[in-house]
Amino acid sequence: MIVYQADKKEFLLDYNDRDIEDVIHAKYQVATSRKVAKAEVRSWRESLGYVARVLSDPEIADDVGVAIEFILPQTAKRIDVILAGHADDGSRRLIVVELKQWSSVDATGRDAIVLLRGVGRSDQFRVHPSYQAWSYTAFLEGFNEAVYDGGLQLRPCAYLHNYTADGIIDAPHYQPYIERAPLFLKGDEDRQRLREFIKQHIRHGRGRQVLFDLDGGRMRPSKALADVVGKLLKGNEEFTLIDDQKEVFEAAKAACRQANASSKPHVVIVEGGPGTGKSVVAVNLLATLREGLTVKYISKNAAPRAVYSDKLIQTPENAHLVNLFGGSGSFLETERDAFDVLVVDEAHRLTEKSGFYGNLGTHQVQELINAAKCSIFFIDEDQRVTLKDVGSKAVIREFATARGAVVEEYALTSQFRCAGSNGYLAWVDDVLQIRPTANVNLDDIPFDFQVFDDPAALHAAVEAKNSNNRARVVAGYCWPWNSKKNPTQMDVVIGDYARQWNLDQDGSLWIVAPDSIQQVGCIHTCQGLEVDYVGVIIGPDLVMDGEALKSVPRARDRHDKTMKGYVKMSKEKPAEAAQHADMIIKNTYRTLMTRGMKGCYVYATDEKLRELLRARK
């Protein structure tokens, strides 16, 4: 959807005589029914002034099309400016322009990521503008029929009109993306370079019709995109389907076909414990692209989608495939049946509300079901690890029934983690007093479980298992994240043992980052993922009280969002609060202790809990 469109002549008139920021603001509110921050309105005025200066070149045709704020279908992303017209050979051309008011950034070691200092109250990692512009064109080339079948040709670029070249924003590290989307910076020379870029690709106007064709293009995956995804899935052993994974995959795929061949929506619920391959099946369902279906992988937690998209993408040439992955909070205002298929991994982590403050939308489960003809939920209710996690089979059924959907349910039971032993999982449930089972010890269970009396010794043992970057140490969130503000400080400090939490620069890819064995991870960077060996530090939030395990919610760090709302709930409904907190804390350690394929090493700050774990081996 295009918020504002005009030809060059009208755009310049709006800028010079009609306060263009007010014109766009009014159109944006009509188109989206959303409010716009004053800072964004001001940015329209400033940045579009530089665009107006560029377009003032008399050699750029007056009827070149100008679109501002093009909202990419099925996403919450917006393209700042699109210029449209015709080339000398008569082909229809579009130039995608990403505008930024930045004046400086710091480089990072992460692919296509820069560090923007002092945004709001903190620094922020941001996508490089050239990558951003290129990814938008890649999305349109993969999904907009008017582009891949209708002959519309796209050329991306980025214009940072306040930024003086400094060898950072244009560093060799970012050149692969700058080559795809040229970078234009502050000054007359770059302004003229941008003009020449425009004239190189758009020599003639008649651009309004080109914009009309783009805006009306039907959203369907291109064969080229589907073939790339199919080849990447087929060629990656990590996504190979085994036993009941294949059976559930085919059943879910059949539900997708049925939902899109009729007017009846489908909702599929797939239940499976740790290590049963829920995520493997979920990612494989991106293969429904080959059946001409629009599909997206969704997760509440950023880590699974970041890691799985990274494993699928593999090379910069495939970086645009990141558009196939998204968060669960981006469907607040999505039209009904905007997608053919939504694949929701880690559905137990879904929350009622969305947004930074948790106050937006109706219910994430309802929004996801309404947004797709077929929605597929992968769930393990025993992995709910925050007070706000509301994903359950009952809730999914309730909203599916309200929509009149056909509901199908399947289970994944084959165990591929914890040495393939369901017995270890049952033992964890029993020893953590989540539920009684017949597995009171680990006799005859071929899984390397060890208890340590020293966290340093535990960490050293896990490091020794990290020869293939498949071993990590994790902990309950009982220590403050001091290093987030001061990189020299330590976080998890227990006697002489001192380590930092997962580094901010690794973000959601911490579990696969090459140096992350040096740090300690938490539930947010490992849930839904696996390693060969996991070391688990159980903090003072879980202790022995006589023969019973006792949860201590207040031992969690005060910044731990998993317990947000506990204090208020404990005052209003103390018994219910205690029950919920106990479930969250025990589920957290259950989840952490089941990340390992081959082994789990444990240290507990409570000596009596260490004794219990050792006695129950």
C-alpha positions as CSV (number, residue, x, y, z in Angstrom):
1,M,0.0,0.0,0.0
2,I,1.3,3.4,-1.0
3,V,0.6,6.2,1.5
4,Y,1.5,9.1,-0.8
5,Q,2.1,9.1,-4.5
6,A,2.5,11.8,-7.1
7,D,4.7,12.7,-10.0
8,K,7.9,14.7,-9.5
9,K,6.2,18.0,-10.4
10,E,3.4,17.6,-7.9
11,F,5.8,16.3,-5.2
12,L,8.0,19.4,-5.5
13,L,4.9,21.6,-5.3
14,D,3.8,19.7,-2.2
15,Y,7.2,20.1,-0.6
16,N,7.7,23.8,-1.4
17,D,4.1,25.1,-1.0
18,R,2.0,22.7,1.0
19,D,4.0,21.4,4.0
20,I,4.5,17.9,2.7
21,E,4.9,16.4,6.1
22,D,1.3,17.4,7.0
23,V,0.1,16.0,3.6
24,I,1.8,12.7,4.2
25,H,0.7,12.6,7.9
26,A,-3.0,13.1,6.9
27,K,-2.8,10.4,4.2
28,Y,-1.0,8.0,6.6
29,Q,-3.6,8.3,9.3
30,V,-6.4,7.7,6.7
31,A,-4.6,4.7,5.2
32,T,-3.6,3.0,8.5
33,S,-5.7,4.5,11.3
34,R,-2.5,4.8,13.3
35,K,-0.9,7.8,15.0
36,V,2.6,9.0,14.0
37,A,5.2,10.3,16.4
38,K,6.1,14.0,16.1
39,A,9.7,12.9,15.5
40,E,8.7,10.9,12.4
41,V,6.7,13.8,11.0
42,R,9.7,16.1,11.5
43,S,11.9,13.5,9.8
44,W,9.6,13.5,6.7
45,R,10.2,17.2,6.4
46,E,14.0,17.1,6.7
47,S,14.7,13.9,4.7
48,L,12.2,14.7,1.9
49,G,13.9,18.1,1.6
50,Y,17.0,16.4,0.4
51,V,15.0,14.2,-1.9
52,A,13.5,17.4,-3.4
53,R,16.9,18.9,-4.0
54,V,18.0,15.7,-5.8
55,L,14.9,15.7,-8.0
56,S,15.2,19.4,-8.8
57,D,17.6,18.3,-11.7
58,P,15.8,19.4,-14.9
59,E,17.1,16.3,-16.6
60,I,14.9,14.1,-14.4
61,A,11.5,14.0,-16.1
62,D,8.6,15.9,-14.4
63,D,6.3,12.8,-14.7
64,V,8.7,10.5,-12.8
65,G,6.5,8.8,-10.2
66,V,7.2,9.5,-6.5
67,A,5.8,7.2,-3.8
68,I,6.4,7.8,-0.1
69,E,5.8,5.3,2.7
70,F,5.1,2.1,0.7
71,I,3.9,-0.4,3.2
72,L,5.2,-3.8,2.2
73,P,2.3,-6.3,2.1
74,Q,2.1,-8.9,4.8
75,T,4.8,-7.0,6.9
76,A,5.0,-4.0,9.1
77,K,8.0,-2.7,7.1
78,R,7.8,0.5,5.0
79,I,9.9,1.7,2.1
80,D,10.8,5.4,2.5
81,V,10.7,6.5,-1.2
82,I,10.2,4.8,-4.5
83,L,10.8,6.5,-7.8
84,A,9.2,5.1,-10.9
85,G,9.4,5.5,-14.7
86,H,10.8,4.0,-17.8
87,A,14.3,3.2,-19.1
88,D,15.5,4.0,-22.7
89,D,14.6,0.5,-23.8
90,G,11.0,1.0,-22.6
91,S,11.3,-1.2,-19.6
92,R,9.4,-0.2,-16.4
93,R,11.8,0.7,-13.6
94,L,11.5,1.4,-9.9
95,I,14.2,2.8,-7.6
96,V,13.9,2.0,-3.9
97,V,15.5,4.6,-1.7
98,E,16.2,4.0,2.0
99,L,16.6,7.4,3.8
100,K,18.5,7.8,7.0
101,Q,19.3,10.9,9.1
102,W,22.2,9.2,10.8
103,S,25.5,11.1,11.1
104,S,27.7,8.4,12.6
105,V,27.7,4.7,13.4
106,D,30.1,2.1,14.8
107,A,31.0,-1.0,12.9
108,T,30.3,-4.5,14.2
109,G,31.6,-7.9,13.4
110,R,28.0,-9.0,12.6
111,D,26.9,-9.4,9.0
112,A,25.2,-6.2,7.7
113,I,24.8,-4.8,11.2
114,V,26.0,-1.4,12.5
115,L,25.8,0.1,16.0
116,L,23.9,3.3,16.3
117,R,24.9,5.2,19.4
118,G,22.5,6.9,21.8
119,V,19.2,6.0,20.3
120,G,16.7,7.0,22.9
121,R,18.3,5.9,26.2
122,S,20.6,3.2,24.8
123,D,22.7,2.1,21.8
124,Q,21.0,0.0,19.2
125,F,22.2,-2.5,16.6
126,R,20.7,-1.7,13.3
127,V,20.7,-3.2,9.8
128,H,23.0,-1.4,7.4
129,P,20.9,0.9,5.1
130,S,22.2,-0.7,1.9
131,Y,21.2,-4.1,3.2
132,Q,17.8,-2.7,4.2
133,A,17.1,-1.3,0.7
134,W,18.3,-4.5,-1.0
135,S,16.2,-6.7,1.3
136,Y,13.0,-4.7,0.4
137,T,13.6,-5.2,-3.3
138,A,14.4,-8.9,-2.7
139,F,11.1,-9.3,-0.9
140,L,9.2,-7.7,-3.8
141,E,11.1,-9.8,-6.3
142,G,10.2,-12.9,-4.4
143,F,6.5,-12.2,-3.7
144,N,5.0,-9.5,-6.0
145,E,3.7,-10.9,-9.3
146,A,3.9,-7.5,-10.9
147,V,7.6,-7.6,-10.3
148,Y,8.7,-11.2,-11.1
149,D,6.1,-11.9,-13.8
150,G,5.0,-8.4,-14.8
151,G,8.4,-7.0,-15.9
152,L,8.9,-4.4,-13.2
153,Q,12.6,-3.9,-12.6
154,L,13.9,-2.7,-9.2
155,R,17.1,-0.9,-8.2
156,P,17.8,-0.3,-4.5
157,C,19.9,2.4,-3.0
158,A,20.4,4.2,0.4
159,Y,20.7,8.0,0.9
160,L,22.3,9.1,4.2
161,H,22.1,12.9,3.6
162,N,23.7,13.9,7.0
163,Y,26.5,11.3,7.0
164,T,30.1,12.3,5.9
165,A,32.1,9.4,4.6
166,D,34.3,8.0,7.4
167,G,35.4,4.5,6.4
168,I,32.9,2.9,8.8
169,I,29.4,3.1,7.1
170,D,31.3,2.4,3.8
171,A,33.8,-0.1,5.3
172,P,34.9,-3.2,3.2
173,H,32.9,-5.4,5.7
174,Y,29.6,-3.9,4.3
175,Q,30.7,-3.7,0.6
176,P,28.8,-6.9,-0.5
177,Y,25.5,-5.0,0.2
178,I,26.7,-1.6,-0.9
179,E,27.5,-3.2,-4.3
180,R,23.8,-4.3,-4.5
181,A,22.4,-1.1,-3.2
182,P,24.7,1.9,-3.7
183,L,25.3,4.2,-0.8
184,F,25.0,8.0,-1.2
185,L,26.2,10.2,1.6
186,K,26.3,13.9,2.5
187,G,27.6,16.6,0.1
188,D,27.2,17.9,-3.4
189,E,29.3,15.2,-5.0
190,D,27.1,12.3,-3.7
191,R,24.0,14.3,-4.4
192,Q,25.1,14.5,-8.1
193,R,26.0,10.8,-8.0
194,L,22.5,10.0,-6.8
195,R,21.0,12.1,-9.7
196,E,23.1,10.2,-12.2
197,F,22.0,6.9,-10.7
198,I,18.3,7.9,-11.1
199,K,18.8,9.1,-14.7
200,Q,20.8,5.9,-15.5
201,H,17.8,3.7,-14.6
202,I,14.8,6.1,-15.2
203,R,15.3,8.2,-18.3
204,H,11.7,8.8,-19.0
205,G,8.6,9.3,-16.8
206,R,5.0,8.0,-17.1
207,G,5.7,6.8,-13.5
208,R,2.3,6.9,-12.0
209,Q,1.1,3.9,-13.9
210,V,4.2,2.0,-12.9
211,L,3.5,2.7,-9.2
212,F,-0.1,1.6,-9.8
213,D,1.0,-1.7,-11.2
214,L,3.4,-2.3,-8.3
215,D,0.7,-1.4,-5.7
216,G,-1.8,-3.8,-7.4
217,G,0.6,-6.7,-7.7
218,R,-0.8,-9.9,-6.3
219,M,1.3,-11.4,-3.4
220,R,2.4,-14.9,-4.4
221,P,5.8,-16.6,-4.0
222,S,7.8,-16.7,-7.2
223,K,9.0,-20.0,-8.5
224,A,12.6,-18.8,-8.2
225,L,12.1,-18.1,-4.5
226,A,10.4,-21.4,-3.9
227,D,13.1,-23.3,-5.7
228,V,15.9,-21.7,-3.7
229,V,14.2,-22.5,-0.4
230,G,13.5,-26.1,-1.5
231,K,17.1,-26.6,-2.5
232,L,18.4,-25.2,0.8
233,L,16.1,-27.4,2.8
234,K,16.9,-30.5,0.8
235,G,20.6,-29.9,0.9
236,N,20.9,-29.3,4.7
237,E,21.1,-32.3,6.9
238,E,19.9,-30.3,10.0
239,F,16.5,-30.1,8.3
240,T,16.1,-33.8,7.3
241,L,12.8,-35.3,8.5
242,I,12.9,-38.6,10.3
243,D,10.1,-41.0,11.4
244,D,7.1,-39.3,12.7
245,Q,8.5,-35.9,11.7
246,K,7.9,-36.8,8.1
247,E,4.3,-38.1,8.9
248,V,3.4,-34.9,10.7
249,F,5.0,-32.8,8.0
250,E,2.9,-34.4,5.2
251,A,-0.3,-34.2,7.3
252,A,0.3,-30.5,8.0
253,K,1.1,-29.9,4.3
254,A,-2.2,-31.6,3.3
255,A,-4.1,-29.3,5.7
256,C,-2.5,-26.3,4.0
257,R,-3.7,-27.5,0.6
258,Q,-7.2,-28.2,1.9
259,A,-7.5,-24.8,3.5
260,N,-6.5,-23.0,0.4
261,A,-8.8,-25.1,-1.8
262,S,-11.9,-24.2,0.2
263,S,-13.4,-21.4,2.2
264,K,-12.9,-23.3,5.5
265,P,-9.8,-22.3,7.5
266,H,-7.7,-25.0,9.1
267,V,-5.8,-24.9,12.4
268,V,-3.2,-27.6,13.1
269,I,-1.8,-28.3,16.6
270,V,1.4,-30.3,16.8
271,E,2.4,-31.3,20.3
272,G,5.9,-32.5,21.1
273,G,8.4,-32.5,24.0
274,P,12.0,-31.4,23.9
275,G,14.0,-33.0,21.2
276,T,11.1,-34.3,19.1
277,G,11.9,-32.1,16.2
278,K,9.1,-29.6,16.3
279,S,11.3,-26.8,14.9
280,V,12.7,-29.1,12.1
281,V,9.2,-29.8,10.9
282,A,8.2,-26.1,11.3
283,V,11.1,-24.9,9.1
284,N,10.5,-27.6,6.5
285,L,6.9,-26.3,6.1
286,L,8.5,-23.3,4.3
287,A,8.6,-25.8,1.4
288,T,4.9,-25.1,0.9
289,L,6.2,-22.1,-1.1
290,R,6.7,-24.6,-3.9
291,E,2.9,-25.1,-4.0
292,G,2.4,-21.4,-4.6
293,L,1.4,-20.7,-1.0
294,T,2.5,-17.6,0.9
295,V,4.0,-18.9,4.2
296,K,5.9,-17.5,7.1
297,Y,7.7,-19.1,10.1
298,I,6.7,-17.3,13.4
299,S,8.1,-17.4,16.9
300,K,7.6,-15.3,20.0
301,N,11.2,-15.7,21.0
302,A,13.7,-14.2,18.7
303,A,16.4,-16.8,19.1
304,P,14.8,-19.8,17.3
305,R,13.9,-17.8,14.2
306,A,17.3,-16.0,14.2
307,V,19.2,-19.3,14.4
308,Y,17.1,-21.3,11.9
309,S,17.0,-18.5,9.4
310,D,20.8,-18.2,9.7
311,K,21.2,-22.0,9.1
312,L,18.9,-21.8,6.1
313,I,20.3,-18.7,4.6
314,Q,24.0,-19.7,4.8
315,T,25.3,-17.1,2.3
316,P,24.8,-13.4,1.8
317,E,23.2,-14.1,-1.6
318,N,20.3,-15.7,0.3
319,A,20.0,-13.1,3.0
320,H,16.7,-11.9,1.7
321,L,15.1,-15.2,2.9
322,V,15.1,-13.6,6.4
323,N,11.7,-12.2,5.2
324,L,10.2,-15.7,5.6
325,F,10.7,-15.4,9.4
326,G,8.9,-13.1,11.8
327,G,7.7,-12.4,15.3
328,S,4.3,-13.2,16.8
329,G,3.5,-9.6,17.7
330,S,3.3,-8.3,14.1
331,F,-0.2,-9.3,13.3
332,L,-2.2,-6.7,15.2
333,E,-3.8,-5.2,12.2
334,T,-3.2,-7.9,9.5
335,E,-6.1,-8.5,7.2
336,R,-8.0,-11.8,7.5
337,D,-6.4,-14.6,5.4
338,A,-3.5,-12.3,4.4
339,F,-1.3,-15.4,4.4
340,D,-2.0,-18.9,3.1
341,V,0.1,-20.5,5.9
342,L,1.5,-19.3,9.2
343,V,3.8,-21.8,11.0
344,V,4.0,-20.9,14.7
345,D,7.0,-22.5,16.5
346,E,7.3,-22.5,20.3
347,A,3.5,-21.6,20.5
348,H,3.6,-22.1,24.3
349,R,5.5,-18.8,24.4
350,L,2.7,-16.7,22.8
351,T,1.3,-13.9,24.9
352,E,-2.1,-12.2,25.1
353,K,-0.9,-8.7,24.2
354,S,1.9,-7.4,22.0
355,G,4.1,-4.4,21.8
356,F,7.0,-3.2,23.9
357,Y,4.8,-2.4,26.8
358,G,2.5,-5.4,26.3
359,N,-0.6,-3.4,25.8
360,L,-1.4,-3.8,22.1
361,G,-3.8,-6.1,20.2
362,T,-6.4,-8.6,21.4
363,H,-4.7,-12.0,21.7
364,Q,-1.7,-13.3,19.7
365,V,-3.3,-16.7,19.2
366,Q,-6.5,-15.1,17.8
367,E,-4.5,-12.7,15.6
368,L,-2.5,-15.5,14.1
369,I,-5.5,-17.7,13.4
370,N,-7.3,-14.8,11.7
371,A,-4.3,-13.9,9.6
372,A,-4.0,-17.2,7.8
373,K,-6.1,-19.7,5.9
374,C,-4.1,-22.4,7.6
375,S,-2.2,-21.8,10.9
376,I,0.0,-24.5,12.4
377,F,1.0,-24.4,16.0
378,F,4.0,-26.4,17.5
379,I,3.6,-26.6,21.2
380,D,5.0,-28.0,24.5
381,E,3.0,-26.6,27.4
382,D,5.7,-27.6,29.8
383,Q,8.0,-25.1,28.3
384,R,6.0,-22.0,29.3
385,V,8.7,-20.0,31.1
386,T,7.2,-16.6,31.8
387,L,4.1,-15.4,33.7
388,K,2.7,-14.0,30.4
389,D,3.0,-17.2,28.4
390,V,-0.5,-18.2,27.5
391,G,0.0,-20.6,24.6
392,S,-2.0,-23.8,25.3
393,K,-3.9,-26.3,23.3
394,A,-7.1,-25.2,25.0
395,V,-6.6,-21.6,24.0
396,I,-5.8,-22.5,20.4
397,R,-8.9,-24.7,20.1
398,E,-11.0,-22.0,21.6
399,F,-10.0,-19.4,19.0
400,A,-10.1,-21.9,16.2
401,T,-13.6,-22.9,17.0
402,A,-14.7,-19.2,17.2
403,R,-13.4,-18.7,13.7
404,G,-15.2,-21.9,12.4
405,A,-11.9,-23.6,11.6
406,V,-11.3,-27.3,11.0
407,V,-8.9,-28.4,13.9
408,E,-6.4,-31.2,13.4
409,E,-4.1,-32.4,16.2
410,Y,-0.9,-34.5,15.9
411,A,1.9,-35.5,18.3
412,L,5.7,-35.9,17.8
413,T,7.0,-38.6,20.1
414,S,10.3,-39.9,18.8
415,Q,13.2,-38.5,20.9
416,F,16.3,-37.1,19.1
417,R,17.8,-35.2,22.0
418,C,19.1,-36.4,25.4
419,A,20.7,-39.4,23.7
420,G,17.3,-40.3,22.3
421,S,16.0,-41.2,25.8
422,N,12.5,-40.4,26.9
423,G,13.7,-41.8,30.2
424,Y,15.9,-38.9,30.9
425,L,13.1,-36.4,30.2
426,A,10.8,-38.4,32.6
427,W,13.6,-38.3,35.2
428,V,13.9,-34.5,34.9
429,D,10.2,-34.2,35.5
430,D,10.4,-36.4,38.6
431,V,13.6,-34.9,40.1
432,L,12.4,-31.3,39.6
433,Q,9.0,-32.4,41.2
434,I,7.1,-31.2,38.2
435,R,5.2,-34.5,38.0
436,P,5.9,-38.0,39.5
437,T,7.2,-40.6,37.1
438,A,8.6,-44.1,37.3
439,N,12.1,-42.8,36.5
440,V,13.6,-42.1,39.9
441,N,17.2,-42.5,38.8
442,L,19.2,-42.6,35.6
443,D,20.2,-46.3,35.7
444,D,20.5,-47.8,32.2
445,I,19.9,-44.4,30.6
446,P,22.8,-43.7,28.2
447,F,23.0,-40.0,28.8
448,D,26.0,-38.1,30.3
449,F,24.6,-36.4,33.4
450,Q,27.1,-35.0,35.9
451,V,26.8,-32.9,39.1
452,F,29.6,-30.4,40.0
453,D,30.4,-28.7,43.3
454,D,32.2,-25.9,41.6
455,P,30.8,-23.7,38.7
456,A,34.3,-23.1,37.4
457,A,34.9,-26.9,37.1
458,L,31.5,-27.2,35.3
459,H,32.4,-24.5,32.9
460,A,35.8,-26.1,32.2
461,A,34.2,-29.5,31.6
462,V,31.7,-28.0,29.1
463,E,34.5,-26.0,27.3
464,A,36.4,-29.3,26.9
465,K,33.3,-30.7,25.0
466,N,33.2,-27.7,22.7
467,S,35.5,-29.0,19.9
468,N,32.7,-28.5,17.3
469,N,31.1,-25.4,18.8
470,R,28.3,-27.5,20.2
471,A,28.6,-27.0,23.9
472,R,27.2,-24.1,26.0
473,V,26.8,-23.0,29.6
474,V,23.4,-21.5,30.7
475,A,21.8,-20.4,33.9
476,G,18.7,-19.2,35.6
477,Y,18.4,-15.4,35.5
478,C,19.4,-14.8,39.1
479,W,22.3,-12.4,38.5
480,P,22.2,-8.8,37.2
481,W,23.4,-8.1,33.6
482,N,26.1,-5.6,34.6
483,S,28.1,-6.0,31.5
484,K,25.3,-4.7,29.3
485,K,26.2,-1.2,30.4
486,N,29.8,-1.8,31.4
487,P,31.6,-4.4,29.2
488,T,34.4,-4.8,31.8
489,Q,32.1,-6.1,34.5
490,M,31.2,-9.7,35.3
491,D,27.7,-10.9,35.8
492,V,27.4,-14.4,37.0
493,V,29.6,-14.3,40.1
494,I,29.8,-17.3,42.4
495,G,32.8,-17.2,44.7
496,D,35.9,-17.2,42.5
497,Y,33.8,-18.0,39.4
498,A,33.0,-14.9,37.3
499,R,31.5,-14.9,33.8
500,Q,29.5,-12.5,31.7
501,W,26.0,-13.1,30.4
502,N,25.6,-13.8,26.7
503,L,27.1,-10.8,24.9
504,D,24.8,-8.2,23.5
505,Q,26.7,-8.2,20.2
506,D,25.8,-11.8,19.5
507,G,22.1,-11.1,20.1
508,S,19.8,-14.0,19.3
509,L,22.6,-15.9,17.5
510,W,24.5,-16.4,20.8
511,I,24.1,-20.1,20.8
512,V,25.9,-20.5,17.5
513,A,28.4,-17.6,17.9
514,P,32.0,-19.0,17.8
515,D,33.2,-17.4,21.1
516,S,30.0,-17.7,23.2
517,I,31.4,-20.7,25.1
518,Q,33.1,-18.1,27.2
519,Q,29.8,-16.6,28.4
520,V,26.7,-17.9,30.2
521,G,23.4,-18.0,28.3
522,C,19.9,-17.8,29.5
523,I,16.5,-19.2,28.6
524,H,15.9,-16.5,26.0
525,T,18.9,-17.4,23.9
526,C,18.6,-21.2,24.1
527,Q,14.9,-22.1,24.2
528,G,13.8,-24.0,21.1
529,L,17.5,-24.8,20.3
530,E,19.9,-27.5,21.1
531,V,23.6,-28.3,21.6
532,D,25.6,-31.5,22.2
533,Y,26.5,-30.7,25.8
534,V,24.8,-28.2,28.0
535,G,26.1,-26.9,31.4
536,V,23.3,-25.6,33.7
537,I,23.8,-23.3,36.7
538,I,20.8,-23.6,38.9
539,G,20.6,-20.3,40.9
540,P,19.1,-19.5,44.3
541,D,15.6,-19.4,42.8
542,L,15.4,-23.2,43.3
543,V,16.4,-24.7,46.7
544,M,15.6,-27.7,48.9
545,D,13.2,-27.2,51.8
546,G,13.3,-30.4,53.7
547,E,12.3,-33.1,51.1
548,A,10.6,-30.6,48.8
549,L,12.0,-28.4,46.1
550,K,11.1,-24.8,46.8
551,S,10.9,-22.0,44.3
552,V,12.2,-18.6,45.4
553,P,10.8,-16.0,42.9
554,R,12.4,-13.1,44.6
555,A,15.9,-14.6,44.0
556,R,15.5,-13.9,40.3
557,D,17.2,-10.7,39.2
558,R,14.8,-7.7,39.3
559,H,15.2,-7.1,35.6
560,D,14.0,-10.6,34.7
561,K,11.0,-10.1,32.6
562,T,9.8,-13.8,32.9
563,M,8.6,-12.9,36.4
564,K,7.1,-9.5,35.5
565,G,3.8,-9.1,37.3
566,Y,4.6,-11.5,40.1
567,V,4.8,-8.8,42.9
568,K,1.4,-7.5,42.0
569,M,-0.1,-11.0,41.7
570,S,1.4,-12.1,45.0
571,K,-0.4,-9.2,46.7
572,E,-3.8,-9.8,45.0
573,K,-3.8,-13.7,44.7
574,P,-0.8,-15.0,46.8
575,A,-1.6,-18.7,46.4
576,E,-2.1,-18.4,42.6
577,A,1.1,-16.3,42.3
578,A,3.1,-18.9,44.2
579,Q,1.7,-21.7,42.0
580,H,2.5,-19.8,38.7
581,A,6.0,-18.9,39.9
582,D,6.7,-22.4,40.9
583,M,5.7,-23.6,37.4
584,I,7.7,-21.0,35.6
585,I,10.9,-21.6,37.6
586,K,10.8,-25.4,37.4
587,N,9.8,-25.2,33.7
588,T,12.8,-22.9,33.1
589,Y,15.3,-25.5,34.5
590,R,13.5,-28.3,32.8
591,T,14.0,-26.5,29.5
592,L,17.6,-25.7,30.2
593,M,18.4,-29.3,31.3
594,T,16.9,-30.7,28.1
595,R,19.0,-28.7,25.6
596,G,21.7,-31.3,25.3
597,M,21.9,-34.0,22.7
598,K,24.6,-36.0,24.5
599,G,25.0,-34.7,28.0
600,C,24.0,-32.2,30.7
601,Y,26.3,-31.0,33.5
602,V,24.7,-29.3,36.5
603,Y,25.8,-27.0,39.3
604,A,23.3,-25.8,41.9
605,T,24.1,-22.9,44.3
606,D,22.0,-24.8,46.9
607,E,24.2,-27.5,48.4
608,K,21.3,-29.7,49.4
609,L,19.9,-29.6,45.8
610,R,23.3,-30.7,44.5
611,E,23.1,-33.6,47.0
612,L,19.6,-34.6,45.8
613,L,20.7,-34.5,42.1
614,R,23.8,-36.6,42.8
615,A,21.8,-39.1,44.9
616,R,19.2,-39.5,42.2
617,K,21.6,-40.2,39.3
